Amino acid sequence: LKLVRVDVEKLLFDQDAGVSALVLKEQGGERRLPVWIGHAEALAIAAVIEEMEFSRPMTHDLLKNVIEQLGARMEWVRVHDVVEGTFLGLIGLTGTAGKVEIDARPSDAIALALRVKAPVFVNDTLFEPADPQTGVQLPTAGDTAPDEDFLANLPDEIFGKYKQ
Amino acid sequence: LKLVRVDVEKLLFDQDAGVSALVLKEQGGERRLPVWIGHAEALAIAAVIEEMEFSRPMTHDLLKNVIEQLGARMEWVRVHDVVEGTFLGLIGLTGTAGKVEIDARPSDAIALALRVKAPVFVNDTLFEPADPQTGVQLPTAGDTAPDEDFLANLPDEIFGKYKQ
C-alpha cells in the first residue's frame, strides 16, 4: 500500500442537482482523485474552506469535540480502496488506550480532517488519468453507490455548470 | 433543573421545503416539545426509525463508532435550554478518563441517542402548551436560528402537508 498525501483542491456543488464532487490533488504532483459526495458532507467541507461561522456546532464539529473531549487525537485519513463504485476511507485516532482505525466515508473523514488539520492520504493506485479528449477528470466513484441513471446521463460539460 | 424523559413521537419532513420538525413527547404524560431541525439531521433520525440499511456508515454512525472505538459510552442526551430561538443540547459520555458533557444540537444528539438507545431528557420548563384554538403544537424554536420569514408565513395547516 503506497500512500500519497493530498490536498483538497476543489469542491464543486450544485444545490439544485443535489450532487457534489470533491477533488483531491496529490502534493508535489498533478494527479487528482475526484469523488462524488453527498450534499450535506459537501457543506460540512465548504464550511471549513470558506471559514463559515455557526452559532451552534455542526455535526462534524460535534465529532471533533467528542474526539478531543475523550482525550483522543485524529492522526490521519486514508482513502485506501474502491469497491463497486464506492471509495472506502479510514480515520486513524490515538486515544487514551492506544491507536484505533475506524471505517469512514472519505467525505466524513475529510470534513473532520480539515477541522483538525490532519493529513489526508490516498492509495497510489486509485488516481485516474484525465480524459485524453477533454483533459477533464470526472469522478468515477463516490462515497456511496452513485445513481447510475444520473451518472450515465452526465453531460460532457458538467463541471462548467458547477460553482466552486 | 427538573428533567423529564421523552421519546421521539414524530418526525415530519418535506424534502421540497427543506424543513423538518422533530416532536418529542414526555413519557407518562401528554406534553410535547416540537423542534425545527435541519434536513440532513432529520434523515439521520429517520434512518434509525425506519431501520434503513446503508452499505457505508452515515455521519452519525461514524460518531457512534468513534465513541465506541475510543472505549467510551453515551449515557444520555439533555435538551436543557433555549436561547434566542435555539434549543441547546448536551450529550453525556463516560470515557476511559471519566465523564464528559459535550455541547450539541438536539438533532445531532438525538440522532446519536437513537443509535445507542441512550435516554433523552428535556428540561421541564421547555414544554409548551398546544395552541388552544387548533390543538396543534408548532415548533417555537430550532436547533439553529430559524428563518424568520419562513416562520412568519407558515400556514395554519402546515402539519397537514407533511408526511410522517
Interface residues (C-beta under 8 A of the other chain):
Chain A: A40 E41 A44 F54 S55 R56 P57 M58 T59 H60 L62 L63 N65 V66 I67 Q69 L70 G71 A72 T86 L88 I91 L93 G95 T96 A97 V100 I102 D103 A104 R105 D108 D143 T144 A145
Chain B: A40 E41 A44 F54 S55 R56 P57 M58 T59 H60 L62 L63 N65 V66 I67 Q69 L70 G71 A72 T86 L88 I91 L93 G95 T96 A97 V100 I102 D103 A104 R105 D108 D143 T144 A145
